[in-house]
Amino acid sequence: MTIANDISSDNPEYLQYEFNQRINHSMDLNVARENLLTVVETLDSFKIDCWLIFGTLLGAVREKDFIVHDKDTDVGVFYKDKYKIVEVVKVLLEKGFQLIRTEEGDTLISLMRNNEYLDLYLFRKKNISNQSKWFCVGFYINGEFFNRFEEIEFLDRKFNIPNNSEKLLSELYGGDWKIPKVDAHAEGEDRRVEIYSSNNGILNKWLSVTFEGKNIGAYLNEYKYRKVAIYGIGELGKRLIESLRHSKIVVELIIDKNNKLETYEDIQVTDSIQTILRSNIDCVIVTPVFDFDIIYDKIVILNGDIKVLSLEQILDDLVRMR
């Protein structure tokens, strides 16, 4: 269940807001201050770690105040606290806030009160090329910055900020971050590059285990996963289907939210994970491994009894097998 599912009576999966209407809007700094204090105090009351991030962090460190031309306020939290954050949002709704936006995967939610909004970024940990990073809506922040937090005096109270925040600001806004600029935005690493790098690493592992005479079909058969669903019909999904073609494993179903095919290689294709409930399968194999955590959550919330495997984890197990 997504945050929007839980909060909104209309039961949407995600919420969108038309921000173009605010292009010429100047932030009311007094309202923004009250909103930030209310949100952080509510998060604190639920014992949820939170910290200033992006433009609000930049203003707190550089100006010791909000950036006068900023459009919103930015607070970071950990994705692991998602279900406590749902309860926080419910409390904030009672305090006059509206939930106006939720991004796919619940990595970003936006709350508005008195015509000013605050972005709450939910960071989840990922290991990319053997490096620990924190991911949120296109941003990959090195693990060192969130391993611990420092405090800063801001708006007449103390707020948490990331460890070594000046180095982080340099990475986000460039080496000249101390020079005020209108409409300067944090620059995130290109998600497509990270996905390409991740998929390339998986293909290399696959080649390695194949060269050693190991195969995914035998692995699944050993663990009695005889009927499977495959999530994702991209390059990795198609390679997996091909590799299972002459094994004892039957691919019963393909799930891909972006695909409009009805069948692929005579296998049913659907864009709805709800179809899993009507299928007689032993497990789901997730091939978009970069988003495994998000997909895993969606499936186990739907049915906690379904076994969900990452293609990457299967290959890692095969690498370790003697």
C-alpha positions as a printed Julia matrix, in Angstrom:
322×3 Matrix{Float64}:
   0.0     0.0     0.0
   1.33    3.43   -0.93
   1.18    6.5     1.29
  -1.53    7.98   -0.97
  -3.55    4.73   -0.68
  -3.38    4.98    3.07
  -4.16    8.7     3.37
  -6.57    9.62    0.57
 -10.22    8.57    0.6
 -10.11    8.38   -3.22
  -7.53    5.57   -2.88
  -5.11    6.7    -5.64
  -1.76    4.96   -5.92
   0.06    8.3    -6.15
  -0.89   12.0    -6.05
   0.16   14.68   -8.53
   0.08   18.46   -8.23
   0.23   21.1   -10.96
   3.31   23.09   -9.93
   3.3    25.24  -13.08
   0.69   27.45  -11.43
   3.36   28.47   -8.88
   6.06   29.61  -11.32
   5.82   33.25  -10.21
   5.05   32.47   -6.58
   7.3    34.04   -3.93
   7.64   31.97   -0.79
   6.17   33.49    2.37
   9.13   32.98    4.68
   7.07   33.25    7.87
   4.63   30.57    6.71
   7.51   28.39    5.48
   9.15   28.74    8.91
   5.99   27.7    10.77
   5.42   24.77    8.42
   8.99   23.53    8.79
   8.89   23.78   12.58
   5.56   21.94   12.74
   6.72   19.12   10.46
  10.07   18.62   12.22
   8.51   18.76   15.69
   5.93   16.16   14.62
   8.63   13.91   13.17
  10.61   14.32   16.41
   7.56   13.3    18.45
   7.49   10.0    16.54
  11.26    9.57   17.07
  11.93    9.71   13.32
  15.38   10.9    12.22
  15.08   13.96    9.99
  17.44   16.58    8.64
  17.61   19.65    6.39
  18.49   18.84    2.79
  18.88   20.51   -0.63
  17.84   24.2    -0.8
  16.89   24.45    2.86
  20.26   22.99    3.87
  22.0    25.4     1.5
  20.19   28.37    3.06
  20.82   27.22    6.64
  24.58   26.8     6.05
  25.21   29.74    3.73
  22.63   32.39    4.68
  21.74   31.17    8.17
  18.17   31.63    6.91
  15.9    30.59    4.06
  17.09   31.49    0.58
  14.85   34.43   -0.3
  14.11   33.21   -3.84
  13.51   29.57   -2.82
  10.17   27.95   -3.68
   9.78   25.32   -0.95
  11.39   23.68    2.08
  13.23   20.35    2.0
  13.52   17.74    4.75
  15.15   14.3     4.52
  14.05   11.12    6.31
  14.86    7.42    5.96
  12.55    5.24    3.86
  12.67    2.56    6.56
  10.43    4.84    8.65
   7.75    4.97    5.94
   4.96    3.47    8.03
   5.63    5.83   10.94
   5.68    8.68    8.43
   2.15    7.7     7.35
   1.06    8.33   10.96
   2.96   11.64   10.94
   1.1    12.72    7.8
  -2.23   11.92    9.45
  -1.29   14.15   12.39
  -0.2    16.93   10.03
  -3.51   16.75    8.17
  -5.2    17.48   11.48
  -2.91   20.51   11.82
  -4.1    22.0     8.54
  -1.7    20.48    6.01
  -2.74   18.89    2.71
  -0.95   15.97    1.06
  -0.53   17.3    -2.49
   2.04   14.98   -4.1
   3.54   11.51   -3.73
   6.17   10.2    -6.15
   6.32    6.61   -7.39
   7.88    4.35   -4.81
   6.99    6.85   -2.07
  10.44    8.42   -2.27
   9.03   11.95   -2.11
   5.89   13.45   -0.59
   4.81   17.09   -0.57
   2.71   18.74    2.13
   1.1    22.18    1.85
  -0.34   24.57    4.42
  -1.32   28.21    3.9
  -0.17   28.05    0.27
   3.41   27.0     1.09
   4.66   23.47    0.64
   7.37   21.26    2.1
   9.03   18.32    0.34
   9.79   15.27    2.47
  12.45   13.09    0.81
  12.48    9.4     1.8
  16.02    8.09    1.26
  16.67    4.37    0.86
  20.08    2.71    1.01
  21.53    1.02   -2.08
  24.85   -0.62   -2.83
  26.04    0.55   -6.24
  29.33   -0.71   -7.67
  30.28   -1.83   -4.13
  29.62    1.67   -2.77
  26.95    2.53   -0.22
  24.67    5.3    -1.44
  21.33    6.83   -0.43
  18.81    7.05   -3.25
  15.81    9.36   -3.63
  14.06   10.62   -6.81
  17.16   10.64   -9.02
  19.67   11.62   -6.34
  22.42    9.27   -5.16
  24.14   10.61   -2.07
  27.27    8.94   -0.71
  26.71    6.96    2.47
  29.19    9.02    4.5
  26.83   12.0     4.65
  23.97   10.19    6.38
  26.01    7.88    8.63
  25.71   10.49   11.34
  24.34   14.0    11.68
  25.55   17.34   12.97
  23.45   20.17   14.4
  23.01   23.71   13.16
  21.32   26.74   14.74
  18.58   27.78   12.32
  15.3    29.69   12.85
  16.05   29.97   16.58
  16.31   26.22   17.15
  18.66   23.34   16.41
  18.18   21.19   13.31
  20.01   18.1    12.11
  22.12   18.43    8.99
  24.17   15.78    7.15
  27.68   14.97    8.25
  30.29   17.07    6.4
  27.51   19.21    4.92
  29.83   21.64    3.12
  31.31   18.79    1.1
  27.78   17.55    0.31
  26.7    21.04   -0.81
  29.75   21.18   -3.08
  28.72   17.88   -4.67
  25.08   19.0    -5.08
  25.57   22.61   -6.18
  29.17   22.78   -7.41
  32.37   24.19   -5.95
  30.97   27.74   -6.04
  27.94   26.86   -3.87
  28.74   29.75   -1.51
  27.87   32.25   -4.25
  24.07   32.93   -4.27
  22.39   32.19   -7.61
  18.75   32.46   -8.62
  17.2    29.14   -9.73
  20.25   27.04   -8.87
  19.13   23.44   -8.37
  20.83   20.43   -6.87
  22.19   18.09   -9.5
  21.55   14.38   -9.04
  23.44   11.6   -10.74
  21.75   10.3   -13.88
  19.53    7.37  -12.9
  19.9     5.87  -16.35
  23.67    5.71  -15.96
  23.33    3.97  -12.6
  20.81    1.45  -13.99
  23.08    0.75  -16.97
  26.03    0.19  -14.63
  23.96   -2.11  -12.4
  22.63   -4.16  -15.33
  26.1    -4.44  -16.84
  27.4    -5.86  -13.56
  24.6    -8.44  -13.53
  25.36   -9.52  -17.1
  29.0   -10.0   -16.16
  28.0   -12.22  -13.2
  25.66  -14.16  -15.48
  28.44  -14.75  -17.99
  30.74  -15.89  -15.19
  28.33  -18.47  -13.72
  27.4   -19.74  -17.2
  31.1   -20.25  -17.99
  31.34  -22.34  -14.79
  28.48  -24.56  -15.98
  25.91  -23.23  -13.51
  22.44  -22.13  -14.54
  19.4   -20.41  -13.07
  16.99  -23.2   -14.08
  18.86  -25.77  -11.97
  18.99  -23.3    -9.06
  15.22  -22.73   -9.14
  14.53  -26.45   -9.51
  16.73  -27.21   -6.49
  14.65  -24.86   -4.34
  11.41  -26.25   -5.82
  10.46  -23.04   -7.6
   8.96  -24.85  -10.59
   6.35  -22.26  -11.68
   7.53  -18.67  -11.73
   6.42  -15.17  -12.65
   9.01  -12.78  -14.07
   8.79   -9.09  -13.22
  10.19   -6.98  -16.03
  10.4    -7.65  -19.75
  13.48   -5.56  -20.49
  16.79   -7.02  -21.65
  17.37   -8.97  -18.42
  13.81  -10.32  -18.37
  14.04  -11.55  -21.95
  17.43  -13.19  -21.29
  15.98  -14.94  -18.25
  13.03  -16.29  -20.24
  15.41  -17.57  -22.9
  17.67  -19.21  -20.31
  14.71  -21.07  -18.75
  13.31  -22.25  -22.09
  14.93  -25.69  -21.97
  14.78  -26.18  -18.2
  12.14  -27.76  -15.96
  10.93  -24.29  -14.95
   7.65  -22.96  -16.34
   7.24  -19.21  -16.73
   3.55  -18.72  -16.02
   3.35  -14.94  -16.1
   5.27  -11.77  -17.0
   4.58   -8.52  -15.13
   5.68   -5.23  -16.64
   3.9    -1.97  -15.83
   5.24   -0.24  -18.97
   4.53   -2.98  -21.49
   1.38   -3.13  -23.62
   1.92   -6.64  -25.0
  -0.69   -9.27  -24.17
   1.79  -12.11  -24.62
   5.52  -12.64  -25.09
   6.76  -16.01  -26.36
   3.24  -17.36  -25.64
   3.47  -16.21  -21.99
   0.8   -13.92  -20.58
   2.0   -10.33  -20.01
   0.22   -8.04  -17.56
   0.84   -4.57  -16.16
  -0.9    -5.41  -12.86
   0.71   -7.2    -9.93
  -2.83   -8.08   -8.81
  -2.67  -10.89  -11.41
  -0.23  -12.69   -9.11
  -3.1   -13.43   -6.75
  -4.88  -15.41   -9.46
  -1.78  -17.31  -10.57
  -0.48  -20.64   -9.36
   3.19  -19.68   -8.99
   5.98  -20.59   -6.59
   7.85  -17.28   -6.77
   8.31  -13.96   -8.54
  11.75  -13.15  -10.01
  12.43   -9.42  -10.23
  14.73   -8.45  -13.11
  14.74   -4.6   -12.67
  17.05   -5.2    -9.71
  17.83   -1.5    -9.32
  14.26   -1.0    -8.07
  14.01   -4.34   -6.27
  13.18   -2.83   -2.87
  10.23   -0.84   -4.25
   8.88   -3.79   -6.26
   9.38   -6.18   -3.33
   7.36   -3.9    -1.04
   4.52   -3.69   -3.57
   4.28   -7.46   -3.91
   4.59   -8.47   -0.25
   2.05   -5.83    0.77
  -0.3    -7.45   -1.74
   0.45  -10.94   -0.43
   3.13  -11.58    2.18
   3.17  -15.31    1.39
   4.56  -14.86   -2.11
   8.29  -15.55   -2.42
  10.02  -12.65   -4.19
  13.56  -13.18   -5.55
  16.0   -10.72   -7.06
  17.76  -11.88  -10.21
  20.93  -10.37   -8.77
  20.61  -12.4    -5.56
  20.13  -15.62   -7.54
  23.32  -14.9    -9.48
  25.19  -14.03   -6.29
  24.11  -17.37   -4.81
  25.31  -19.18   -7.93
  28.68  -17.4    -7.75
  29.15  -18.68   -4.17
  28.09  -22.24   -5.02
  30.84  -24.81   -5.41
